[in-house]
Amino acid sequence: GLAVARDGSALRTAAGDVVRLETRGAPKRILAHLVGRWLESPGATSTLDEIFAAGWPEVRVSARSAASRVYVAVSTLRTLGLGPSLARTSDGYRLEG
């Protein structure tokens, strides 16, 4: 299955491919947040606000802009290999599995 570094710096897909995220600031920080959340409470959901704060600490933008940034970062993580492991819920996002 999927394996993710605790700090979000890399992931190994189910196919065995290793994806490095060291140079992808916001996606790396978001992944680290989601992993930490999953380790605390598997299945717990992170709100859009929590994910935005993890990806762009100390940045202030409109709610619409925050939602757009999170959407793009989540899409990037899915493209890089998280795919079905990164679930959207009515409250936000969570890692599954």
Protein Blocks (a to p, Z undefined) as FASTA:
>chain_A
ZZddfklpaccdfkopacdfklmmklmmmmmmmmmmmmmoghiacdfklmmmmmmghiac
dfklmmmmmmmmmmmmmmnonmmmmccdfklccdeZZ
